[in-house]
């Protein structure tokens, strides 16, 4: 092999090395870009996870308060049922008293009519 051929071969090797280095730099840039995108996605996912945790906390609080209101509602309904039962008992007593009053008034009217000679 002649010196000229060796030099040409050496130049070709350097050119190949330069191309490989350029390709390596391009791959490094691509990898750096991919890493940056992955980091951005990770940040977005972390923000999303934080939002989910906050929404879960809010929903838990809403559920707790709703449960308390249901308990209050149940207690109020029990009080209303007791008041209604008491009212029905008193109403029944009033109806009974009205019947007795009307019966007594009827008997009294009959006695007055007999005494007055109308009967």
DSSP file (Angstrom, degrees, kcal/mol; ACC not computed):
  #  RESIDUE AA STRUCTURE BP1 BP2  ACC     N-H-->O    O-->H-N    N-H-->O    O-->H-N    TCO  KAPPA ALPHA  PHI   PSI    X-CA   Y-CA   Z-CA
    1    1 A X              0   0    0      0, 0.0     2,-0.1     0, 0.0     0, 0.0   0.000 360.0 360.0 360.0 136.8    0.0    0.0    0.0
    2    2 A X     >  -     0   0    0      1,-0.1     4,-2.3     4,-0.0     5,-0.2  -0.360 360.0-111.8 -85.9 166.0    1.4    3.4   -1.0
    3    3 A X  H  > S+     0   0    0      1,-0.2     4,-2.7     2,-0.2     5,-0.2   0.893 119.0  54.5 -63.9 -39.9    1.6    6.4    1.3
    4    4 A X  H  > S+     0   0    0      1,-0.2     4,-2.6     2,-0.2    -1,-0.2   0.919 108.6  48.0 -61.3 -43.2   -1.0    8.1   -0.7
    5    5 A X  H  > S+     0   0    0      2,-0.2     4,-2.8     1,-0.2    -1,-0.2   0.883 111.5  51.1 -64.2 -39.2   -3.4    5.2   -0.2
    6    6 A X  H  X S+     0   0    0     -4,-2.3     4,-2.7     2,-0.2    -2,-0.2   0.916 110.8  47.7 -65.1 -42.1   -2.6    5.2    3.5
    7    7 A X  H  X S+     0   0    0     -4,-2.7     4,-2.8     2,-0.2    -2,-0.2   0.924 112.9  48.9 -64.5 -43.5   -3.3    8.9    3.7
    8    8 A X  H  X S+     0   0    0     -4,-2.6     4,-2.5     2,-0.2    -2,-0.2   0.912 112.5  48.1 -61.8 -43.1   -6.6    8.5    1.8
    9    9 A X  H  X S+     0   0    0     -4,-2.8     4,-2.3     2,-0.2    -2,-0.2   0.911 111.7  49.9 -63.0 -42.4   -7.6    5.6    4.0
   10   10 A X  H  X S+     0   0    0     -4,-2.7     4,-2.5     2,-0.2    -2,-0.2   0.899 110.4  50.2 -62.9 -42.2   -6.7    7.7    7.1
   11   11 A X  H  X S+     0   0    0     -4,-2.8     4,-2.6     2,-0.2    -2,-0.2   0.915 110.2  50.3 -62.7 -42.5   -8.7   10.6    5.8
   12   12 A X  H  X S+     0   0    0     -4,-2.5     4,-2.5     1,-0.2    -2,-0.2   0.899 110.2  50.3 -62.3 -39.6  -11.7    8.3    5.2
   13   13 A X  H  X S+     0   0    0     -4,-2.3     4,-2.7     2,-0.2    -2,-0.2   0.918 110.9  48.5 -64.1 -42.8  -11.3    6.9    8.7
   14   14 A X  H  X S+     0   0    0     -4,-2.5     4,-2.6     2,-0.2    -2,-0.2   0.901 111.5  50.3 -63.2 -40.6  -11.3   10.5   10.1
   15   15 A X  H  X S+     0   0    0     -4,-2.6     4,-2.6     2,-0.2    -2,-0.2   0.915 111.2  48.6 -63.3 -42.3  -14.4   11.4    8.1
   16   16 A X  H  X S+     0   0    0     -4,-2.5     4,-2.6     2,-0.2    -2,-0.2   0.921 112.2  48.8 -63.0 -43.3  -16.2    8.3    9.3
   17   17 A X  H  X S+     0   0    0     -4,-2.7     4,-2.5     2,-0.2    -2,-0.2   0.898 111.0  50.7 -62.3 -39.9  -15.2    9.2   12.9
   18   18 A X  H  X S+     0   0    0     -4,-2.6     4,-2.4     2,-0.2    -2,-0.2   0.913 111.4  47.9 -64.5 -42.7  -16.4   12.7   12.4
   19   19 A X  H  X S+     0   0    0     -4,-2.6     4,-2.7     2,-0.2    -2,-0.2   0.914 112.3  49.1 -63.6 -42.8  -19.8   11.4   11.0
   20   20 A X  H  X S+     0   0    0     -4,-2.6     4,-2.4     2,-0.2    -2,-0.2   0.893 111.2  49.9 -63.4 -39.7  -20.1    9.0   14.0
   21   21 A X  H  X S+     0   0    0     -4,-2.5     4,-2.5     2,-0.2    -2,-0.2   0.905 111.3  48.9 -64.9 -41.3  -19.3   11.9   16.4
   22   22 A X  H  X S+     0   0    0     -4,-2.4     4,-2.4     2,-0.2    -2,-0.2   0.922 112.2  48.1 -64.3 -43.4  -21.9   14.1   14.7
   23   23 A X  H  X S+     0   0    0     -4,-2.7     4,-2.5     1,-0.2    -2,-0.2   0.889 111.3  51.3 -63.0 -38.3  -24.5   11.3   14.9
   24   24 A X  H  X S+     0   0    0     -4,-2.4     4,-2.6     2,-0.2    -2,-0.2   0.907 109.7  49.4 -64.8 -41.9  -23.6   10.8   18.5
   25   25 A X  H  X S+     0   0    0     -4,-2.5     4,-2.5     2,-0.2    -2,-0.2   0.904 111.1  50.0 -62.8 -40.8  -24.1   14.5   19.2
   26   26 A X  H  X S+     0   0    0     -4,-2.4     4,-2.5     2,-0.2    -2,-0.2   0.909 111.5  48.2 -64.6 -40.9  -27.5   14.3   17.5
   27   27 A X  H  X S+     0   0    0     -4,-2.5     4,-3.1     2,-0.2    -2,-0.2   0.902 110.3  51.9 -65.4 -40.0  -28.5   11.3   19.5
   28   28 A X  H  X S+     0   0    0     -4,-2.6     4,-2.7     2,-0.2    -2,-0.2   0.916 110.7  48.1 -60.9 -42.2  -27.3   13.1   22.7
   29   29 A X  H  X S+     0   0    0     -4,-2.5     4,-2.4     2,-0.2    -2,-0.2   0.914 112.8  48.5 -64.9 -41.8  -29.4   16.1   21.7
   30   30 A X  H  X S+     0   0    0     -4,-2.5     4,-2.7     2,-0.2    -2,-0.2   0.920 112.4  48.4 -63.4 -43.8  -32.4   13.8   21.0
   31   31 A X  H  X S+     0   0    0     -4,-3.1     4,-2.7     2,-0.2    -2,-0.2   0.903 110.8  50.7 -63.1 -40.6  -31.9   12.0   24.3
   32   32 A X  H  X S+     0   0    0     -4,-2.7     4,-2.4     2,-0.2    -2,-0.2   0.908 111.1  49.0 -63.3 -40.9  -31.7   15.4   26.2
   33   33 A X  H  X S+     0   0    0     -4,-2.4     4,-2.5     2,-0.2    -2,-0.2   0.917 111.6  48.9 -63.6 -43.6  -34.9   16.5   24.5
   34   34 A X  H  X S+     0   0    0     -4,-2.7     4,-2.6     2,-0.2    -2,-0.2   0.894 110.8  50.5 -63.4 -40.0  -36.6   13.2   25.5
   35   35 A X  H  X S+     0   0    0     -4,-2.7     4,-2.6     2,-0.2    -1,-0.2   0.913 110.3  49.9 -63.2 -42.6  -35.4   13.6   29.1
   36   36 A X  H  X S+     0   0    0     -4,-2.4     4,-2.3     2,-0.2    -2,-0.2   0.916 112.5  47.0 -63.0 -42.4  -36.7   17.2   29.2
   37   37 A X  H  X S+     0   0    0     -4,-2.5     4,-2.6     2,-0.2    -2,-0.2   0.903 111.8  50.7 -65.5 -40.2  -40.1   16.0   27.8
   38   38 A X  H  X S+     0   0    0     -4,-2.6     4,-2.5     2,-0.2    -2,-0.2   0.906 110.7  49.4 -63.5 -40.8  -40.2   13.1   30.3
   39   39 A X  H  X S+     0   0    0     -4,-2.6     4,-2.6     2,-0.2    -2,-0.2   0.906 110.7  50.2 -64.0 -40.9  -39.4   15.6   33.2
   40   40 A X  H  X S+     0   0    0     -4,-2.3     4,-2.4     2,-0.2    -2,-0.2   0.917 111.8  47.9 -63.7 -41.9  -42.2   17.9   32.0
   41   41 A X  H  X S+     0   0    0     -4,-2.6     4,-2.9     2,-0.2    -2,-0.2   0.900 110.3  52.1 -65.1 -39.3  -44.6   15.0   31.9
   42   42 A X  H  X S+     0   0    0     -4,-2.5     4,-2.5     2,-0.2    -2,-0.2   0.917 109.8  49.2 -61.6 -42.9  -43.5   13.9   35.3
   43   43 A X  H  X S+     0   0    0     -4,-2.6     4,-2.4     2,-0.2    -2,-0.2   0.920 111.8  49.1 -61.3 -43.2  -44.1   17.4   36.6
   44   44 A X  H  X S+     0   0    0     -4,-2.4     4,-2.6     1,-0.2    -2,-0.2   0.917 111.7  48.6 -62.8 -43.3  -47.6   17.4   35.0
   45   45 A X  H  X S+     0   0    0     -4,-2.9     4,-2.8     2,-0.2    -1,-0.2   0.879 110.1  51.7 -64.9 -37.3  -48.3   14.0   36.5
   46   46 A X  H  X S+     0   0    0     -4,-2.5     4,-2.3     2,-0.2    -1,-0.2   0.903 111.0  47.9 -65.9 -39.8  -47.2   15.2   39.9
   47   47 A X  H  X S+     0   0    0     -4,-2.4     4,-2.5     2,-0.2    -2,-0.2   0.919 112.4  49.5 -64.2 -42.9  -49.5   18.3   39.6
   48   48 A X  H  X S+     0   0    0     -4,-2.6     4,-2.7     1,-0.2    -2,-0.2   0.921 110.4  50.1 -61.3 -44.3  -52.3   16.0   38.6
   49   49 A X  H  X S+     0   0    0     -4,-2.8     4,-2.5     2,-0.2    -1,-0.2   0.898 110.1  50.5 -62.0 -40.3  -51.7   13.7   41.5
   50   50 A X  H  X S+     0   0    0     -4,-2.3     4,-2.4     2,-0.2    -1,-0.2   0.913 110.8  49.3 -63.6 -41.7  -51.7   16.7   43.9
   51   51 A X  H  X S+     0   0    0     -4,-2.5     4,-3.0     2,-0.2     5,-0.2   0.919 110.2  50.6 -62.3 -43.1  -55.0   17.8   42.3
   52   52 A X  H  X S+     0   0    0     -4,-2.7     4,-2.5     1,-0.2    -2,-0.2   0.911 110.1  50.1 -62.0 -42.1  -56.5   14.3   42.8
   53   53 A X  H  X S+     0   0    0     -4,-2.5     4,-2.2     2,-0.2    -1,-0.2   0.918 112.6  47.1 -62.3 -41.7  -55.4   14.3   46.4
   54   54 A X  H  X S+     0   0    0     -4,-2.4     4,-2.6     2,-0.2    -2,-0.2   0.922 112.6  48.4 -66.4 -43.5  -57.0   17.7   47.0
   55   55 A X  H  X S+     0   0    0     -4,-3.0     4,-2.9     1,-0.2     5,-0.2   0.889 111.0  51.7 -63.1 -38.1  -60.2   16.7   45.2
   56   56 A X  H  X S+     0   0    0     -4,-2.5     4,-2.4    -5,-0.2    -1,-0.2   0.910 109.8  49.2 -63.9 -41.8  -60.2   13.5   47.3
   57   57 A X  H  X S+     0   0    0     -4,-2.2     4,-2.2     2,-0.2    -2,-0.2   0.925 113.1  47.3 -61.9 -44.6  -59.8   15.6   50.5
   58   58 A X  H  X S+     0   0    0     -4,-2.6     4,-2.7     1,-0.2    -2,-0.2   0.930 112.8  48.1 -64.1 -45.7  -62.7   17.9   49.4
   59   59 A X  H  X S+     0   0    0     -4,-2.9     4,-2.7     1,-0.2    -1,-0.2   0.878 110.2  52.5 -63.5 -37.2  -65.0   15.0   48.5
   60   60 A X  H  X S+     0   0    0     -4,-2.4     4,-2.4    -5,-0.2    -1,-0.2   0.917 111.1  47.2 -63.2 -42.5  -64.2   13.3   51.8
   61   61 A X  H  X S+     0   0    0     -4,-2.2     4,-2.7     2,-0.2    -2,-0.2   0.911 112.2  49.5 -65.4 -42.6  -65.1   16.5   53.7
   62   62 A X  H  X S+     0   0    0     -4,-2.7     4,-2.6     1,-0.2    -2,-0.2   0.925 111.9  48.9 -61.8 -43.9  -68.3   16.9   51.6
   63   63 A X  H  X S+     0   0    0     -4,-2.7     4,-2.3     2,-0.2    -2,-0.2   0.902 110.9  50.2 -63.2 -41.5  -69.2   13.3   52.4
   64   64 A X  H  X S+     0   0    0     -4,-2.4     4,-2.2     2,-0.2    -2,-0.2   0.941 112.9  45.9 -62.1 -47.3  -68.5   13.7   56.1
   65   65 A X  H  X S+     0   0    0     -4,-2.7     4,-2.5     1,-0.2    -2,-0.2   0.895 111.0  52.8 -64.1 -38.9  -70.7   16.9   56.2
   66   66 A X  H  X S+     0   0    0     -4,-2.6     4,-2.4    -5,-0.2    -1,-0.2   0.913 108.0  51.5 -62.0 -41.8  -73.4   15.2   54.2
   67   67 A X  H  X S+     0   0    0     -4,-2.3     4,-2.3     2,-0.2    -1,-0.2   0.905 109.2  50.3 -60.6 -42.0  -73.4   12.3   56.7
   68   68 A X  H  X S+     0   0    0     -4,-2.2     4,-2.5     1,-0.2    -2,-0.2   0.918 110.3  49.7 -62.5 -42.7  -73.7   14.8   59.6
   69   69 A X  H  X S+     0   0    0     -4,-2.5     4,-2.8     1,-0.2    -2,-0.2   0.886 109.5  51.9 -64.9 -37.3  -76.7   16.4   57.9
   70   70 A X  H  X S+     0   0    0     -4,-2.4     4,-2.8     2,-0.2    -1,-0.2   0.906 109.1  49.8 -64.3 -40.2  -78.3   13.1   57.4
   71   71 A X  H  X S+     0   0    0     -4,-2.3     4,-2.3     2,-0.2    -2,-0.2   0.923 112.3  47.8 -63.1 -43.3  -77.9   12.3   61.0
   72   72 A X  H  X S+     0   0    0     -4,-2.5     4,-2.8     2,-0.2    -2,-0.2   0.917 111.8  50.7 -61.6 -42.8  -79.5   15.6   61.9
   73   73 A X  H  X S+     0   0    0     -4,-2.8     4,-2.8     1,-0.2    -2,-0.2   0.924 109.5  49.7 -61.6 -44.8  -82.3   15.0   59.5
   74   74 A X  H  X S+     0   0    0     -4,-2.8     4,-2.1     1,-0.2    -1,-0.2   0.907 111.7  49.1 -60.9 -41.1  -82.9   11.5   61.0
   75   75 A X  H  X S+     0   0    0     -4,-2.3     4,-2.1     2,-0.2    -2,-0.2   0.923 112.4  47.6 -64.6 -43.9  -83.0   13.1   64.5
   76   76 A X  H  X S+     0   0    0     -4,-2.8     4,-2.6     1,-0.2    -2,-0.2   0.890 110.2  52.5 -64.4 -39.2  -85.4   15.8   63.3
   77   77 A X  H  X S+     0   0    0     -4,-2.8     4,-2.6     2,-0.2    -1,-0.2   0.894 108.2  51.1 -64.3 -38.6  -87.6   13.3   61.6
   78   78 A X  H  X S+     0   0    0     -4,-2.1     4,-2.2     2,-0.2    -1,-0.2   0.913 110.7  48.9 -63.8 -41.5  -87.8   11.2   64.8
   79   79 A X  H  X S+     0   0    0     -4,-2.1     4,-2.6     1,-0.2    -2,-0.2   0.908 111.5  49.6 -63.6 -41.5  -88.8   14.4   66.7
   80   80 A X  H  X S+     0   0    0     -4,-2.6     4,-2.8     2,-0.2    -2,-0.2   0.896 109.6  51.0 -65.1 -39.7  -91.5   15.1   64.1
   81   81 A X  H  X S+     0   0    0     -4,-2.6     4,-2.4     2,-0.2    -1,-0.2   0.912 111.8  47.7 -63.4 -40.9  -92.9   11.6   64.3
   82   82 A X  H  X S+     0   0    0     -4,-2.2     4,-2.2     2,-0.2    -2,-0.2   0.912 113.2  47.9 -65.7 -41.7  -93.1   11.9   68.1
   83   83 A X  H  X S+     0   0    0     -4,-2.6     4,-2.6     2,-0.2    -2,-0.2   0.900 111.8  50.2 -65.6 -39.7  -94.8   15.3   67.8
   84   84 A X  H  X S+     0   0    0     -4,-2.8     4,-2.8     2,-0.2    -2,-0.2   0.912 110.0  49.9 -64.6 -41.7  -97.2   13.9   65.2
   85   85 A X  H  X S+     0   0    0     -4,-2.4     4,-2.2     2,-0.2    -2,-0.2   0.912 112.0  48.4 -62.4 -41.7  -98.0   10.9   67.5
   86   86 A X  H  X S+     0   0    0     -4,-2.2     4,-2.5     2,-0.2    -2,-0.2   0.908 111.9  49.5 -63.8 -42.5  -98.6   13.3   70.4
   87   87 A X  H  X S+     0   0    0     -4,-2.6     4,-2.9     2,-0.2    -2,-0.2   0.912 110.4  49.9 -63.5 -42.7 -100.8   15.5   68.2
   88   88 A X  H  X S+     0   0    0     -4,-2.8     4,-2.4     2,-0.2    -1,-0.2   0.890 110.6  50.7 -63.0 -38.6 -102.8   12.5   67.0
   89   89 A X  H  X S+     0   0    0     -4,-2.2     4,-2.0     2,-0.2    -2,-0.2   0.936 113.3  44.7 -63.8 -45.6 -103.3   11.4   70.6
   90   90 A X  H  X S+     0   0    0     -4,-2.5     4,-2.4     2,-0.2    -2,-0.2   0.887 112.2  52.3 -66.6 -38.3 -104.5   14.9   71.6
   91   91 A X  H  X S+     0   0    0     -4,-2.9     4,-2.7     2,-0.2    -1,-0.2   0.907 108.5  50.6 -64.2 -40.9 -106.7   15.1   68.6
   92   92 A X  H  X S+     0   0    0     -4,-2.4     4,-2.4     1,-0.2    -1,-0.2   0.904 110.5  49.9 -62.1 -40.6 -108.3   11.8   69.4
   93   93 A X  H  X S+     0   0    0     -4,-2.0     4,-2.5     2,-0.2    -2,-0.2   0.892 111.2  49.2 -64.9 -39.2 -108.9   13.0   73.0
   94   94 A X  H  X S+     0   0    0     -4,-2.4     4,-2.8     2,-0.2    -2,-0.2   0.907 110.4  49.9 -65.7 -41.8 -110.5   16.2   71.6
   95   95 A X  H  X S+     0   0    0     -4,-2.7     4,-2.4     2,-0.2    -2,-0.2   0.926 112.3  48.1 -61.9 -43.7 -112.8   14.2   69.3
   96   96 A X  H  X S+     0   0    0     -4,-2.4     4,-2.4     1,-0.2    -2,-0.2   0.910 112.5  48.5 -62.5 -42.9 -113.8   12.0   72.2
   97   97 A X  H  X S+     0   0    0     -4,-2.5     4,-2.7     2,-0.2    -2,-0.2   0.890 110.3  51.9 -65.3 -38.2 -114.5   15.1   74.3
   98   98 A X  H  X S+     0   0    0     -4,-2.8     4,-3.0     2,-0.2     5,-0.2   0.914 109.6  49.4 -63.9 -42.2 -116.5   16.7   71.5
   99   99 A X  H  X S+     0   0    0     -4,-2.4     4,-2.3     1,-0.2    -2,-0.2   0.928 113.2  46.5 -61.7 -44.8 -118.6   13.5   71.2
  100  100 A X  H  X S+     0   0    0     -4,-2.4     4,-2.7     2,-0.2    -2,-0.2   0.896 113.0  49.9 -64.6 -39.6 -119.2   13.5   74.9
  101  101 A X  H  X S+     0   0    0     -4,-2.7     4,-2.9     2,-0.2    -2,-0.2   0.928 111.6  47.8 -64.9 -45.0 -120.0   17.3   74.9
  102  102 A X  H  X S+     0   0    0     -4,-3.0     4,-2.4     2,-0.2    -2,-0.2   0.896 113.1  48.8 -63.7 -38.5 -122.5   16.8   72.0
  103  103 A X  H  X S+     0   0    0     -4,-2.3     4,-2.5    -5,-0.2    -2,-0.2   0.926 112.9  46.8 -65.4 -44.5 -124.1   13.9   73.8
  104  104 A X  H  X S+     0   0    0     -4,-2.7     4,-2.6     2,-0.2    -2,-0.2   0.898 112.9  50.0 -64.2 -39.6 -124.4   15.9   77.1
  105  105 A X  H  X S+     0   0    0     -4,-2.9     4,-2.8     2,-0.2    -2,-0.2   0.893 110.1  50.7 -65.5 -39.5 -125.8   18.8   75.1
  106  106 A X  H  X S+     0   0    0     -4,-2.4     4,-2.4     2,-0.2    -2,-0.2   0.932 112.7  45.7 -62.1 -45.7 -128.3   16.6   73.4
  107  107 A X  H  X S+     0   0    0     -4,-2.5     4,-2.3     2,-0.2    -2,-0.2   0.907 113.8  49.3 -65.1 -40.0 -129.4   15.1   76.8
  108  108 A X  H  X S+     0   0    0     -4,-2.6     4,-2.8     2,-0.2     5,-0.2   0.916 110.7  49.9 -64.4 -42.4 -129.6   18.6   78.3
  109  109 A X  H  X S+     0   0    0     -4,-2.8     4,-2.8     1,-0.2    -2,-0.2   0.909 110.2  51.0 -62.3 -40.9 -131.7   19.8   75.4
  110  110 A X  H  X S+     0   0    0     -4,-2.4     4,-2.2     2,-0.2    -2,-0.2   0.914 111.5  47.4 -62.3 -41.8 -134.0   16.9   75.8
  111  111 A X  H  X S+     0   0    0     -4,-2.3     4,-2.9     2,-0.2     5,-0.2   0.915 112.8  48.6 -65.3 -43.2 -134.4   17.6   79.6
  112  112 A X  H  X S+     0   0    0     -4,-2.8     4,-2.6     1,-0.2     6,-0.2   0.930 111.5  50.0 -62.8 -43.4 -135.0   21.3   78.9
  113  113 A X  H  X>S+     0   0    0     -4,-2.8     5,-3.2    -5,-0.2     6,-1.0   0.897 112.4  47.5 -62.5 -39.3 -137.6   20.4   76.2
  114  114 A X  H ><5S+     0   0    0     -4,-2.2     3,-0.5     4,-0.2    -2,-0.2   0.905 113.7  47.5 -66.3 -41.4 -139.3   18.0   78.7
  115  115 A X  H 3<5S+     0   0    0     -4,-2.9    -2,-0.2     1,-0.2    -1,-0.2   0.867 112.6  48.7 -67.3 -34.9 -139.3   20.6   81.4
  116  116 A X  H 3<5S-     0   0    0     -4,-2.6    -1,-0.2    -5,-0.2    -2,-0.2   0.583 117.3-115.7 -81.5  -7.3 -140.6   23.3   79.1
  117  117 A X  T <<5S+     0   0    0     -4,-0.6    -3,-0.2    -3,-0.5    -4,-0.1   0.668  84.7 115.8  83.8  18.6 -143.3   20.8   77.9
  118  118 A X      <       0   0    0     -5,-3.2    -4,-0.2    -6,-0.2    -5,-0.1   0.505 360.0 360.0 -93.8  -3.9 -142.1   20.6   74.4
  119  119 A X              0   0    0     -6,-1.0    -5,-0.2    -7,-0.1    -1,-0.1   0.492 360.0 360.0-118.0 360.0 -141.2   17.0   74.5
